[in-house]
Amino acid sequence: MTIAGSYLLGMLWTLAVVDWWPGSRADAVLVGTVSAFAVSAGTAIWAFAAISLRRMLVGFALAVAMLGTLVLTGR
């Protein structure tokens, strides 16, 4: 779950940054890709620091829903 959730949030983060970055497209892809590594690492830390499985899954679901909404609305 940790690897899949980390990859999913990193991917959604990259897509959201690329869609919403105010600069050029090349800069948006670079910033989104590089910052996705920090998001993935933070997700893994968050998964192992969660008090219960339910809290971890609810947190993942909320993060995926928010980033998914940003990606689907686009610019």
ABEGO torsion letter per residue (X at the ends): XAAAAAAAAAAAAAAAAAAABABBAAAAAAAAAAAAAAAAAAAAAAAAABABAAAAAAAAAAAAAAAAAAAAAEX
